[in-house]
Amino acid sequence: MNRQGARDGFPLRTVGQVRQWVEAQLATPEPDLALLSIVVGQLEHQWTAGKVGSGPAAESTVGLGGAGAASGLTIEPPLTWPLIEASVAKFESIIRSYCDSLVLSAALSAPENVSAIRALIKHVADIIWNTLSKSHYKDRPHLQSIYSYLTGNKLDCFGVAFAVVASCQLLEVPHVHLALSEDHAWVVFGAEGTETAEVTWHGKGNEDKRGQPVDIHKAKTSWLYLAGQPVVCDRHMEVAALVSSINPAVSANVDSVECGVLQQELLWLLYDHGHLSKYPMALGNLADLEEIESSLGRPSCQQIFDQAIRVNRDVYANHHVYPYTYQAGYHYRLKQYKAALKSWANAAEVIKRYCYSKDDEEIYKEFLEIANELIPHTVKAASLNPQAYSEVLQDPECFASILQFYDGICCWEEGSPTPVLHIGWAKPMVSTCSKFEAEVRARVEIPKEASEDKEDEEEEEEAEGKLNIQRAHEHRASAPGGFLLNNNYFKCGRNPSSSPRSSSS
Ligand SMILES: CC1(C)CN=C(N2CCN(c3ncnc4sc(C(F)(F)C(F)(F)F)cc34)CC2)S1
């Protein structure tokens, strides 16, 4: 859509009008990422900045009950086109003014020339990077949009990657798209989308690798890169990523109702157009919102959590962890402890595929919290209230889930250059297992199926594979001038705000 078409619908006065405007953007083959990010970022800012402590405003009510009321939520002051147009023009002039015309023309004149496109991607990433504020701010919220870049020269690691893709779109560089794991973002490019380039940092205290391909060893073995199963976006899924990155948080435990409703409305819009069909985390985000405030005539949050797991299994060969931890969190909040234990066991089944390295700190913290906080709370609640939760401590399947969980963690550690388990894991594990009496433990059935032998062979191959990786790693490290795997990556974790939305702003 040309920018002229984009002005239709402005000024935007309600959530419903924003939804209609975004729908018109999605109806074009090239939704304008910079424009969408500025509009959504402006709204998030209006509804969350400087609202701490302000009680529920008159126009925002909790329990909206139905799309109609949600769409009627007002935007005050309305979004006017001149304001938005000026922001988009400012972003475009920054990118174009810093962009070296030779680098750009080399890429545009030979789009099949991978090195020319890589040089441009690195150049654009350098422009974004070098125009960021030097102050330390990396873990603050609301830094994911181009609105944040324009008004404060601040972006989080997702925001940098998104801004690079949006810049390549406005420079009309073809086939540059966002690739997303569960804790990192990079870009893919080339006619087949097989080339990769780092464009942002990950984690803390490591130098970034802007412009370089994703390290092949990491790409194949680490959770951070999902072993070749990342979410590779098209333009419409990049819109889904920007909507999914909306953060309604006003403070640590208060969310903006309007911002949450906008995110929920836009996620349903993207869902209806099929743009969440390969994006498990966006489905998880939507399910979390539906748990807080369900939408009439829509699938239940449990059905959406289940759909995210089906997508993980069918599209990503069950390589993603978060669909199971989203589902476990839901069961845990509803005190459905047996189901929560099963979901945590399924999450551990996924992580056993990977070799643990220091890049995987975010998921390490996730599993440590499950093992040392959530599972102990589950079995403690069951032991204190056997009538309510008798199925937990008397049920061998619950004990089996706990064994499966720890087996996954142990397999994750085996063949990895960095240990996972330490004494801090042992005490909670002993406390958890000791809650199950011998009679219950004896009833655990570990099926010895014919396929078991095949699985054993597969597991032996997998273990051999991990050992080979480890041996290669040790050999390289010991060889003169040895290649030391560079573990230095920036952490790019996002603290998922799963805090329940309450009235605010
Ligand atoms: C089950 C949970 C513990 C609750 N929320 C979780 N989230 C919520 C939101 N979230 C996400 N939700 C949608 N898309 C993305 S792309 C992405 C990322 F690749 F890590 C990036 F881009 F580096 F930040 C993260 C993420 C990260 C994971 S995991």
PDBQT file of the ligand as one rigid body, heavy atoms in Angstrom, charges set to zero:
ROOT
HETATM    1  C1  LIG A 601       6.001 -19.530  28.578  1.00  0.00    +0.000 C 
HETATM    2  C2  LIG A 601       6.781 -18.273  28.864  1.00  0.00    +0.000 C 
HETATM    3  C3  LIG A 601       7.649 -18.454  30.104  1.00  0.00    +0.000 C 
HETATM    4  C4  LIG A 601       5.821 -17.124  29.042  1.00  0.00    +0.000 C 
HETATM    5  N1  LIG A 601       6.122 -16.126  28.070  1.00  0.00    +0.000 NA
HETATM    6  C5  LIG A 601       7.078 -16.326  27.233  1.00  0.00    +0.000 C 
HETATM    7  N2  LIG A 601       7.480 -15.512  26.250  1.00  0.00    +0.000 N 
HETATM    8  C6  LIG A 601       6.648 -14.404  25.922  1.00  0.00    +0.000 C 
HETATM    9  C7  LIG A 601       6.983 -13.628  24.786  1.00  0.00    +0.000 C 
HETATM   10  N3  LIG A 601       8.086 -14.042  23.972  1.00  0.00    +0.000 N 
HETATM   11  C8  LIG A 601       8.005 -13.868  22.620  1.00  0.00    +0.000 A 
HETATM   12  N4  LIG A 601       6.760 -13.819  22.122  1.00  0.00    +0.000 NA
HETATM   13  C9  LIG A 601       6.603 -13.689  20.784  1.00  0.00    +0.000 A 
HETATM   14  N5  LIG A 601       7.636 -13.625  19.919  1.00  0.00    +0.000 NA
HETATM   15  C10 LIG A 601       8.881 -13.650  20.425  1.00  0.00    +0.000 A 
HETATM   16  S1  LIG A 601      10.367 -13.570  19.568  1.00  0.00    +0.000 SA
HETATM   17  C11 LIG A 601      11.301 -13.666  20.972  1.00  0.00    +0.000 A 
HETATM   18  C12 LIG A 601      12.784 -13.643  20.908  1.00  0.00    +0.000 C 
HETATM   19  F1  LIG A 601      13.160 -14.337  19.835  1.00  0.00    +0.000 F 
HETATM   20  F2  LIG A 601      13.259 -14.169  22.016  1.00  0.00    +0.000 F 
HETATM   21  C13 LIG A 601      13.345 -12.257  20.753  1.00  0.00    +0.000 C 
HETATM   22  F3  LIG A 601      12.912 -11.755  19.601  1.00  0.00    +0.000 F 
HETATM   23  F4  LIG A 601      14.684 -12.328  20.747  1.00  0.00    +0.000 F 
HETATM   24  F5  LIG A 601      12.942 -11.507  21.765  1.00  0.00    +0.000 F 
HETATM   25  C14 LIG A 601      10.534 -13.771  22.080  1.00  0.00    +0.000 A 
HETATM   26  C15 LIG A 601       9.136 -13.766  21.771  1.00  0.00    +0.000 A 
HETATM   27  C16 LIG A 601       9.164 -14.727  24.652  1.00  0.00    +0.000 C 
HETATM   28  C17 LIG A 601       8.657 -15.835  25.477  1.00  0.00    +0.000 C 
HETATM   29  S2  LIG A 601       7.804 -17.846  27.492  1.00  0.00    +0.000 SA
ENDROOT
TORSDOF 0
